[in-house]
Every structure is written in C-alpha cells, then in structure tokens.
C-alpha cells in the first residue's frame, strides 16, 4: 500500500471530469469502478491496481509481476508499462516524480516528529518528580490523540498535536 499526496483542488477536478476511474481508463485496461473516486484495473506487468482518493491523498495497492528479463520485447513492454504508470500518477496527483518524493519525505518527517515528541514526553514524565498531576493528564491526553492520529495515518494533525505536547513542557 502506498500513499501519494494530491495537489489541492485536483480531487474535485478529477471528480468533475468523470472521477478517478475515468482517468484510469486513459492509462489502463479492464478498469472497474467499485465506488466514487476509486478503481481497480490491470495493465501489462501491473496485474492488479487498486486506487482511491482518501483524505486529500491517493491510496494505491499495486501488484507487479517480473517480466522475462531474457526477452528484449518483454523488457521494452515492461518499461512502457512503467512509463504509463508514472504518467498516470502525474495526472492523478498533480505532482511530478520529484515532487511526489519530496511530499513523501515531508509526510514521513511529520510522523517522525510526532513519535519523537511522544517518546520525549514519556521519558520526561518518567524522570521528573515535580510535574503537576494536571499537566501529566494533559500530556497523556495529547499522547493518546497523537497515537490515534498516527494509527489513522493523519501525520499532519499528529505533528500539530506534537507541537502542543512539546510546548506543554517548555
């Protein structure tokens, strides 16, 4: 399962022009649309592609099979399939490959910051004996929120709550 950030406003644009399945039909074979802004398809070495828009991102589950590396035609076909996939991602996310990579790093960084804040707060509360009970309860509440948000893959909100947690002890 992969997650790709989607440029603001693009999900509405794609929805207005037939939805994600209509966009996928430009690139893939046997496209099925089980729901709005979701599709299942296949094409060449990509035997199964399932994608959907969710919370401002595109969630993708893709299964690839290895081509016959001995056959130049199979290799050429596989390279064309990958180009088609990249072109689809460009259109479906509104970002090019470099931008998608940068967004993924940013997303991971937010999760890392949130986890780090939780770890630091727990460690600080263990070591310190002079923290008022009210402050500990606030911290525990924020830690619970952060962990729930991280489990829900909402790293942006988790990072925001982590800043609040850090300020609580500063």
TAJOZI-V514662 format. One record per run of one state. SS is the DSSP state (H for helix, E for strand, L for the rest). FROM is the first residue (numbers start at 1). LEN is the number of residues. If there is no record, write none. Layout:
{{SS/FROM/LEN} {SS/FROM/LEN}}
This chain:
{{L/1/1} {E/2/4} {L/6/4} {H/10/7} {L/17/2} {H/19/7} {L/26/3} {E/29/4} {L/33/5} {E/38/6} {L/44/2} {E/46/9} {L/55/2} {E/57/8} {L/65/7} {H/72/22} {L/94/3} {H/97/31} {L/128/5} {H/133/19} {L/152/3} {H/155/14} {L/169/2}}
